[in-house]
Amino acid sequence: MEGDSVLESLVMPDDAVVVNNIEGDNLSFTVTQEWSSATGLAVLYTNQDIESSCDIIGDVTQGDSRVFGGKCVEGVTALTVIVYMDEDFSPEECQA
């Protein structure tokens, strides 16, 4: 989004999200910054306490990655990755 305008959606790169391991209801996954002009990421997921978590990562460069631990509830988990392209992106002001 840019103000009230919705921008064109970008395709999720093939290797941007990789599930590393699943043990019972627990899983680990890696999110890698694969967008050439991204400046920040917000990763929303169900954490191991079965609560929603939002990790906001600023000052990312292409190839940076983070590992997260998640939880499946009744065999399903949810993950949302928001990619920020604004050069002035500030994690402290993120409203994801």
Beta strands, then each sheet from edge to edge (+ up, - down):
strand 1: 17-23
strand 2: 26-32
strand 3: 40-46
strand 4: 52-58
strand 5: 65-71
strand 6: 79-84
sheet 1: 1+ 2- 5+
sheet 2: 4+ 3- 6+
end
